[in-house]
Amino acid sequence: MSVRHDGAAVEPRQWAEGLAAAPYRSYLYSYPHKTAYLPIEPGLPLSDLWAAEQADTYFLYMHIPFCAVRCGFCNLFTLPDRRADVHKEYVDALERQAGQWAEFLHGKPFARFAIGGGTPTLLEPGQLERLFHIAEHTMGLNPQLASISVETSPDTVTEERLRILKAHHVDRVSMGIQSFVEAESAAIYRPQKPSLVEAALEKLAAFQFPLLNLDLIYGLPGQTVESWLYSVERALSYEPGELFIYPLYTREHTIVKPEQIREQGGDIRLQCYYAARDLLLSRGYEQFSMRRFAKPAAAGGKRVLDYSCQEEGMVGLGCGARSYTRGVHYASRYGVSRAATQSIIADYVSAASYRTADYGFILDGTEQRLRFLLKALLHKEGLTLADYGLRFGTGVLDDIPQLERLLAAELASVENGILRLTDEGLAYSDAIGDWLISDEVRERMEGYVVV
């Protein structure tokens, strides 16, 4: 198996110390990463791809690539553009795409539905309403059987928009705050005042969505452990059911450059992580990953369908959305700069057909095994060894012997047939995930030219 195994000649603890010396290498929110995607020639007919998909239920995702401003840390596929006519043209295209894709999915139900971005609630209420209409009436979503999540931002939270979300049975509203300290927000080009954030939170509380998620970032320019904990405490005062804490990542193509962070002095991100983790655990939150902390879920009124944590059967509508079948991941082209993003969106809006996968990654057996492992290992639930054996007919420790190094270094353990990261291993999830990237995927990622 072609997986990196740097440090094969060193002792486990020495190797682990090297891993811990650079804990923030890359965030594997998906595998393979989109920078590993290449043109697929000839394009693959979607009718064939989805006919072969074995998932029992699907995840429907809609991507809205517009926001009010581009934050200094952002390298996502998004464009600062408030123009209502541009948004309408985009939703028109998304509806055309949905109409073509619905016929490929063979009536399988959706267990999850999410609208992300960008900032979906930047859309005018009428366009936001259309997204739910497309999901329900074109794609066949039953909102009583699916968990539904929508991303928002403090400046776009209005009562009219929240009424639309409530009317369509949204279970989870997620809002990126990043910091309650105005100077820290300004340092990442996010012009928001704490009073705006708090007004938005009060509106959300009034609508009593089943789950409120808040996002915060640590390692911001000028931030201290104390100011970081102040933001965590302010977030907790609104009693969110879920809190995501993200380490700051910067790249050469983000507005805030890596050298600007280095000029701030020592890297306090690991200190911030442990401080917030301990605080959240003391307040009754359970840790599910390096980033996600949540309170025990209250019983809801829905009978939500099951969906695999490995996230196959992902149906991604919209420019920038990724779709996952077992053997092929595909999407539109990826860009970061304003010019590249505008060009890609223009191509999407003007397209007449969305019936082929022509840009993505074809997963062989090795990559399917790695994906199955990573999507479980980087979460507290861990990988059930029997599930892996049932899926692939082999043992994960035989297929990926590098995992023995994690066990020997006590960054992972096997108990009751489940391979899990230890508490220390969870803290180093980003380094461990990066270490397990295959040589082929890494070569593609490193060869990607950001546009």
VOFI-47902 format. One record per residue (C-alpha): residue number from 1; residue in three letters; x, y, z. Coordinates in steps of 0.001 Angstrom, whole numbers. Layout:
REC  sese  pase       xx       yy       zz
REC   NUM   ALA        X        Y        Z
...
// end
This chain:
REC  sese  pase       xx       yy       zz
REC     1   MET        0        0        0
REC     2   SER     1417     3380    -1016
REC     3   VAL     1130     5301     2256
REC     4   ARG     3773     7608     3669
REC     5   HIS     5583     6217     6691
REC     6   ASP     8158     8868     7524
REC     7   GLY    10361     7999    10453
REC     8   ALA    10236     4227    10047
REC     9   ALA    13674     3851    11643
REC    10   VAL    12979     5763    14868
REC    11   GLU    11458     4615    18141
REC    12   PRO     7688     5094    18531
REC    13   ARG     7878     7853    21154
REC    14   GLN    10612     9671    19240
REC    15   TRP     8460     9426    16125
REC    16   ALA     5425    10684    18050
REC    17   GLU     7421    13622    19371
REC    18   GLY     8303    14538    15798
REC    19   LEU     4637    14346    14864
REC    20   ALA     3690    16493    17844
REC    21   ALA     6321    19092    16955
REC    22   ALA     4184    20105    13953
REC    23   PRO      594    19341    14991
REC    24   TYR    -1085    21585    12409
REC    25   ARG     -170    20215     9003
REC    26   SER    -3452    20052     7113
REC    27   TYR    -7149    19705     7832
REC    28   LEU    -8532    16561     6180
REC    29   TYR   -12216    17452     6179
REC    30   SER   -12437    15101     3211
REC    31   TYR   -10196    12510     1607
REC    32   PRO    -8835    12745    -1009
REC    33   HIS    -8503    16518     -740
REC    34   LYS    -9957    18551    -3593
REC    35   THR    -6480    19774    -4596
REC    36   ALA    -5828    16148    -5635
REC    37   TYR    -8624    16279    -8228
REC    38   LEU    -7706    16301   -11929
REC    39   PRO    -9649    16359   -15214
REC    40   ILE   -11367    13024   -15929
REC    41   GLU   -11147    12284   -19633
REC    42   PRO   -13428    11212   -21077
REC    43   GLY   -16072    12396   -18641
REC    44   LEU   -17971     9682   -16784
REC    45   PRO   -21759     9542   -17307
REC    46   LEU   -23463    10210   -13987
REC    47   SER   -26213     7745   -14845
REC    48   ASP   -23605     4941   -14727
REC    49   LEU   -21875     6224   -11582
REC    50   TRP   -25026     6459    -9508
REC    51   ALA   -26525     3215   -10853
REC    52   ALA   -23550     1414    -9290
REC    53   GLU   -23681     3262    -5948
REC    54   GLN   -24363      911    -3042
REC    55   ALA   -25315     3391     -302
REC    56   ASP   -28803     2887     1107
REC    57   THR   -29341     6588     1803
REC    58   TYR   -27796     9774      464
REC    59   PHE   -26541    13094     1781
REC    60   LEU   -27829    16067     -226
REC    61   TYR   -25600    19126     -123
REC    62   MET   -26156    22502    -1796
REC    63   HIS   -23248    24909    -2105
REC    64   ILE   -23856    28657    -2236
REC    65   PRO   -20481    30205    -3115
REC    66   PHE   -21266    33800    -2099
REC    67   CYS   -20400    35754     1004
REC    68   ALA   -20380    39386     2078
REC    69   VAL   -16596    39551     2540
REC    70   ARG   -13722    37111     2249
REC    71   CYS   -12209    36354     5650
REC    72   GLY    -8453    36484     6010
REC    73   PHE    -8082    32752     6704
REC    74   CYS   -10464    31523     4000
REC    75   ASN    -9300    29269     1172
REC    76   LEU   -12745    27881      394
REC    77   PHE   -14536    28170    -2909
REC    78   THR   -16437    31370    -2295
REC    79   LEU   -16858    34808    -3856
REC    80   PRO   -17667    38108    -2124
REC    81   ASP   -20746    39180    -4108
REC    82   ARG   -23977    40602    -2694
REC    83   ARG   -25763    41191    -6025
REC    84   ALA   -29272    39729    -5999
REC    85   ASP   -29351    39222    -9786
REC    86   VAL   -26137    37152    -9639
REC    87   HIS   -27612    35045    -6862
REC    88   LYS   -30807    34437    -8841
REC    89   GLU   -28895    33295   -11941
REC    90   TYR   -26940    30905    -9763
REC    91   VAL   -30039    29396    -8138
REC    92   ASP   -31574    29056   -11609
REC    93   ALA   -28531    26975   -12634
REC    94   LEU   -28708    24902    -9459
REC    95   GLU   -32348    24124   -10211
REC    96   ARG   -31432    23012   -13766
REC    97   GLN   -28701    20793   -12355
REC    98   ALA   -31086    19270    -9801
REC    99   GLY   -33630    18506   -12501
REC   100   GLN   -31018    16581   -14491
REC   101   TRP   -29537    14756   -11503
REC   102   ALA   -32804    13648    -9897
REC   103   GLU   -33315    10988   -12562
REC   104   PHE   -29952     9341   -11716
REC   105   LEU   -30624     8764    -8023
REC   106   HIS   -33298     6087    -8406
REC   107   GLY   -35543     7312    -5633
REC   108   LYS   -33194     6523    -2752
REC   109   PRO   -34012     8656      293
REC   110   PHE   -31910    11475     1713
REC   111   ALA   -30930    11072     5354
REC   112   ARG   -29071    14390     5519
REC   113   PHE   -29511    17753     3830
REC   114   ALA   -27147    20683     4295
REC   115   ILE   -26850    24104     2702
REC   116   GLY   -23388    25584     3011
REC   117   GLY   -21067    28033     1412
REC   118   GLY   -20126    30808     1466
REC   119   THR   -23106    32133     3324
REC   120   PRO   -26424    30674     2141
REC   121   THR   -28419    33215     4142
REC   122   LEU   -26836    35992     2108
REC   123   LEU   -29491    35085     -480
REC   124   GLU   -32662    37113     -530
REC   125   PRO   -35502    35283     1285
REC   126   GLY   -37197    34325    -1978
REC   127   GLN   -34055    32611    -3288
REC   128   LEU   -33445    30899       56
REC   129   GLU   -37005    29561      -80
REC   130   ARG   -36315    28212    -3574
REC   131   LEU   -33468    26033    -2275
REC   132   PHE   -35860    24130      -41
REC   133   HIS   -38380    23864    -2849
REC   134   ILE   -35700    22343    -5103
REC   135   ALA   -34654    19913    -2379
REC   136   GLU   -38185    18767    -1616
REC   137   HIS   -39961    18929    -4968
REC   138   THR   -37157    18222    -7435
REC   139   MET   -34790    15999    -5446
REC   140   GLY   -37475    14290    -3357
REC   141   LEU   -36248    15232      127
REC   142   ASN   -38650    14287     2920
REC   143   PRO   -37839    16850     5631
REC   144   GLN   -39455    14643     8285
REC   145   LEU   -36895    11861     7672
REC   146   ALA   -33730    13902     7226
REC   147   SER   -31454    15926     9451
REC   148   ILE   -31274    19432     7924
REC   149   SER   -28459    21916     8522
REC   150   VAL   -27935    25479     7277
REC   151   GLU   -24935    27784     7662
REC   152   THR   -25411    31454     8461
REC   153   SER   -23449    34507     9567
REC   154   PRO   -24222    37245    12114
REC   155   ASP   -24888    39901     9473
REC   156   THR   -27450    37791     7573
REC   157   VAL   -29596    36580    10482
REC   158   THR   -33042    38132    10015
REC   159   GLU   -36415    37063    11318
REC   160   GLU   -37729    36558     7766
REC   161   ARG   -34920    34168     6882
REC   162   LEU   -35216    32318    10190
REC   163   ARG   -38945    31829     9622
REC   164   ILE   -38112    30141     6309
REC   165   LEU   -35654    27790     8015
REC   166   LYS   -38175    26971    10728
REC   167   ALA   -40957    26337     8215
REC   168   HIS   -38779    23781     6410
REC   169   HIS   -37907    21824     9555
REC   170   VAL   -34247    22827     9832
REC   171   ASP   -32707    20952    12762
REC   172   ARG   -29320    22625    12947
REC   173   VAL   -28239    26204    12357
REC   174   SER   -24489    26788    12273
REC   175   MET   -22986    30245    12667
REC   176   GLY   -19340    31178    12291
REC   177   ILE   -18364    33718    14926
REC   178   GLN   -14602    33004    15152
REC   179   SER   -14043    35534    17963
REC   180   PHE   -16018    37758    20314
REC   181   VAL   -13036    40147    20482
REC   182   GLU   -13472    42892    17893
REC   183   ALA    -9724    43438    17359
REC   184   GLU    -9213    39726    16651
REC   185   SER   -12049    39686    14115
REC   186   ALA   -10625    42772    12422
REC   187   ALA    -7206    41094    12194
REC   188   ILE    -8698    38404     9949
REC   189   TYR   -10618    40949     7838
REC   190   ARG   -13940    40005     9386
REC   191   PRO   -15675    43321    10128
REC   192   GLN   -18149    42367    12811
REC   193   LYS   -18857    43952    16164
REC   194   PRO   -19692    41818    19210
REC   195   SER   -23032    43630    19456
REC   196   LEU   -23969    42347    15963
REC   197   VAL   -23020    38790    16940
REC   198   GLU   -25014    38942    20147
REC   199   ALA   -28092    40364    18416
REC   200   ALA   -27958    37489    15916
REC   201   LEU   -27618    34939    18709
REC   202   GLU   -30625    36377    20503
REC   203   LYS   -32726    36072    17330
REC   204   LEU   -31607    32464    16875
REC   205   ALA   -32435    31652    20480
REC   206   ALA   -35949    33020    20022
REC   207   PHE   -36637    30529    17205
REC   208   GLN   -35505    27558    19313
REC   209   PHE   -33914    25442    16599
REC   210   PRO   -33200    21936    17898
REC   211   LEU   -29444    22432    17545
REC   212   LEU   -27378    25607    17475
REC   213   ASN   -23747    25216    16419
REC   214   LEU   -21181    27968    16845
REC   215   ASP   -17706    28075    15256
REC   216   LEU   -14675    29660    16896
REC   217   ILE   -11043    29922    15747
REC   218   TYR    -7920    29858    17891
REC   219   GLY    -4463    31118    16966
REC   220   LEU    -5734    34442    15563
REC   221   PRO    -3338    37394    15233
REC   222   GLY    -3028    39133    18593
REC   223   GLN    -4939    36416    20426
REC   224   THR    -3865    35080    23823
REC   225   VAL    -5029    31985    25660
REC   226   GLU    -6979    34283    27969
REC   227   SER    -8742    36154    25151
REC   228   TRP    -9471    32827    23462
REC   229   LEU   -11146    31493    26594
REC   230   TYR   -13129    34723    26832
REC   231   SER   -14627    33948    23394
REC   232   VAL   -15358    30358    24410
REC   233   GLU   -17101    31561    27569
REC   234   ARG   -19151    34114    25607
REC   235   ALA   -20224    31365    23205
REC   236   LEU   -21158    29062    26082
REC   237   SER   -23354    31761    27608
REC   238   TYR   -25774    31158    24711
REC   239   GLU   -25911    27427    25514
REC   240   PRO   -25154    26051    22025
REC   241   GLY   -25783    22357    21645
REC   242   GLU   -22609    22086    19605
REC   243   LEU   -19360    24000    19394
REC   244   PHE   -16653    23615    16756
REC   245   ILE   -13196    24964    17613
REC   246   TYR   -10827    25369    14671
REC   247   PRO    -7092    26080    14663
REC   248   LEU    -6178    28932    12355
REC   249   TYR    -4669    27774     9086
REC   250   THR    -3101    30210     6652
REC   251   ARG    -1707    29579     3189
REC   252   GLU      200    31678      696
REC   253   HIS    -3061    32393    -1141
REC   254   THR    -5102    33461     1911
REC   255   ILE    -5381    37146     2782
REC   256   VAL    -3623    36624     6114
REC   257   LYS     -232    35174     5176
REC   258   PRO     1716    32567     7173
REC   259   GLU     4575    35027     7775
REC   260   GLN     2129    37425     9454
REC   261   ILE     1287    34731    11980
REC   262   ARG     4947    33866    12535
REC   263   GLU     5652    37512    13305
REC   264   GLN     3225    37291    16232
REC   265   GLY     5719    35146    18163
REC   266   GLY     5169    31667    19603
REC   267   ASP     2465    29331    18315
REC   268   ILE     -177    29098    21055
REC   269   ARG    -2652    26930    19166
REC   270   LEU    -1985    23734    21112
REC   271   GLN    -2307    25617    24412
REC   272   CYS    -5592    27075    23223
REC   273   TYR    -6861    23653    22188
REC   274   TYR    -6177    22046    25554
REC   275   ALA    -7578    25028    27480
REC   276   ALA   -10841    24980    25504
REC   277   ARG   -11107    21195    25573
REC   278   ASP   -10795    21088    29361
REC   279   LEU   -13298    23916    29775
REC   280   LEU   -15865    22312    27470
REC   281   LEU   -15555    18903    29118
REC   282   SER   -16051    20536    32519
REC   283   ARG   -19293    22131    31244
REC   284   GLY   -20864    18848    30200
REC   285   TYR   -19849    18763    26536
REC   286   GLU   -18647    15530    24966
REC   287   GLN   -15717    15527    22563
REC   288   PHE   -16388    13866    19209
REC   289   SER   -13287    14986    17312
REC   290   MET   -10441    17429    17589
REC   291   ARG   -12918    20130    16535
REC   292   ARG   -16400    19046    17558
REC   293   PHE   -17847    19227    21058
REC   294   ALA   -21527    18640    21741
REC   295   LYS   -23987    18176    24550
REC   296   PRO   -25949    14918    24749
REC   297   ALA   -28596    15150    22038
REC   298   ALA   -32136    15736    23155
REC   299   ALA   -34798    13473    21725
REC   300   GLY   -36246    15061    18607
REC   301   GLY   -39528    14609    16832
REC   302   LYS   -38042    13118    13664
REC   303   ARG   -37248     9540    12758
REC   304   VAL   -34038    10426    10928
REC   305   LEU   -32724     7819     8495
REC   306   ASP   -29280     6297     9032
REC   307   TYR   -26282     7496     7063
REC   308   SER   -22721     6153     7005
REC   309   CYS   -20026     8215     8710
REC   310   GLN   -17812     7416     5740
REC   311   GLU   -20030     9758     3716
REC   312   GLU   -20551     7867      495
REC   313   GLY   -23622     8765    -1468
REC   314   MET   -22938    12497    -1172
REC   315   VAL   -24922    14393    -3802
REC   316   GLY   -23401    17843    -4173
REC   317   LEU   -25441    20434    -6079
REC   318   GLY   -23989    23804    -6979
REC   319   CYS   -20656    25105    -8159
REC   320   GLY   -17943    24063    -5715
REC   321   ALA   -19936    21178    -4220
REC   322   ARG   -18339    17760    -4174
REC   323   SER   -20162    14508    -4858
REC   324   TYR   -18977    11142    -3552
REC   325   THR   -19738     7695    -4868
REC   326   ARG   -17759     4721    -3622
REC   327   GLY   -15317     4771    -6510
REC   328   VAL   -15411     8346    -7831
REC   329   HIS   -15345    11785    -6220
REC   330   TYR   -16139    14676    -8541
REC   331   ALA   -16837    18393    -8516
REC   332   SER   -16416    21579   -10497
REC   333   ARG   -12918    22992   -10861
REC   334   TYR   -11410    24564    -7760
REC   335   GLY   -10155    28123    -7410
REC   336   VAL    -9311    30577    -4639
REC   337   SER    -8622    33895    -6326
REC   338   ARG   -11528    36171    -7182
REC   339   ALA   -10855    35941   -10923
REC   340   ALA   -10676    32137   -10930
REC   341   THR   -13767    31745    -8773
REC   342   GLN   -15775    34156   -10934
REC   343   SER   -14743    32271   -14068
REC   344   ILE   -15703    28877   -12651
REC   345   ILE   -19078    30166   -11434
REC   346   ALA   -19738    31774   -14838
REC   347   ASP   -19062    28449   -16566
REC   348   TYR   -21420    26696   -14167
REC   349   VAL   -24219    29222   -14628
REC   350   SER   -23991    29110   -18425
REC   351   ALA   -23808    25305   -18718
REC   352   ALA   -26659    23484   -20421
REC   353   SER   -25763    20001   -19171
REC   354   TYR   -24460    18698   -15834
REC   355   ARG   -24643    15005   -16751
REC   356   THR   -20978    13948   -16594
REC   357   ALA   -18198    13855   -14020
REC   358   ASP   -15246    15468   -15763
REC   359   TYR   -13125    16672   -12836
REC   360   GLY   -12333    14617    -9773
REC   361   PHE   -10547    11565    -8386
REC   362   ILE   -11067     7886    -9162
REC   363   LEU   -10445     5888    -5980
REC   364   ASP    -8710     2535    -6338
REC   365   GLY    -8798      -79    -3584
REC   366   THR    -5987     1576    -1642
REC   367   GLU    -7659     4984    -1586
REC   368   GLN   -11043     3502     -676
REC   369   ARG    -9436     1778     2307
REC   370   LEU    -7668     4945     3412
REC   371   ARG   -10832     6999     3129
REC   372   PHE   -12823     4445     5116
REC   373   LEU   -10143     4504     7817
REC   374   LEU    -9656     8270     7986
REC   375   LYS   -13347     9168     8081
REC   376   ALA   -13683     6976    11185
REC   377   LEU   -10304     7276    12908
REC   378   LEU   -10347    11074    13130
REC   379   HIS   -13586    10907    15110
REC   380   LYS   -13951     9686    18668
REC   381   GLU   -16212     6824    17614
REC   382   GLY   -13216     5251    15887
REC   383   LEU   -13051     2435    13359
REC   384   THR   -14877     -799    14068
REC   385   LEU   -12484    -3468    12829
REC   386   ALA   -15298    -5825    11904
REC   387   ASP   -16909    -3161     9695
REC   388   TYR   -13634    -2698     7848
REC   389   GLY   -13272    -6462     7396
REC   390   LEU   -16850    -6777     6155
REC   391   ARG   -16307    -3984     3644
REC   392   PHE   -12916    -5022     2253
REC   393   GLY   -12437    -8657     3261
REC   394   THR    -9092    -7838     4875
REC   395   GLY    -7757    -6481     8165
REC   396   VAL    -6960    -2790     8491
REC   397   LEU    -3719    -3440    10412
REC   398   ASP    -2597    -5786     7625
REC   399   ASP    -3546    -3310     4893
REC   400   ILE    -2108     -260     6660
REC   401   PRO      729    -1534     8901
REC   402   GLN     1779     2062     9662
REC   403   LEU    -1066     2093    12157
REC   404   GLU     1056      -83    14432
REC   405   ARG     3236     2961    14975
REC   406   LEU      237     4892    16330
REC   407   LEU     -521     2030    18700
REC   408   ALA     3070     1719    19889
REC   409   ALA     3266     5480    20507
REC   410   GLU       -9     5305    22482
REC   411   LEU    -1652     7766    20106
REC   412   ALA    -4243     5088    19315
REC   413   SER    -5575     1956    20956
REC   414   VAL    -7728    -1058    20112
REC   415   GLU   -10412    -1898    22650
REC   416   ASN   -13453    -4107    22141
REC   417   GLY   -12716    -4380    18442
REC   418   ILE   -12565     -611    17847
REC   419   LEU    -9474     1302    16738
REC   420   ARG    -9542     4775    18304
REC   421   LEU    -7234     7687    18817
REC   422   THR    -6346     8338    22443
REC   423   ASP    -6936    11763    23983
REC   424   GLU    -3388    12706    22965
REC   425   GLY    -3963    11293    19502
REC   426   LEU    -7107    13400    19069
REC   427   ALA    -5072    16520    19839
REC   428   TYR    -2746    15611    16967
REC   429   SER    -5488    14588    14520
REC   430   ASP    -4340    17000    11815
REC   431   ALA     -781    15663    11914
REC   432   ILE    -1954    12036    11968
REC   433   GLY    -4347    12570     9076
REC   434   ASP    -1628    14257     7058
REC   435   TRP      804    11420     7816
REC   436   LEU    -1642     8840     6440
REC   437   ILE    -2138    10554     3074
REC   438   SER    -1041     8226      285
REC   439   ASP     1939     9073    -1897
REC   440   GLU     -273     9438    -4977
REC   441   VAL    -2671    11864    -3305
REC   442   ARG      169    13864    -1768
REC   443   GLU     1936    14140    -5117
REC   444   ARG    -1232    15503    -6696
REC   445   MET    -1833    17940    -3817
REC   446   GLU     1722    19234    -3916
REC   447   GLY     1539    19587    -7691
REC   448   TYR    -1670    21593    -7589
REC   449   VAL    -1273    25181    -8736
REC   450   VAL    -3609    27534    -6861
REC   451   VAL    -5479    29875    -9188
// end
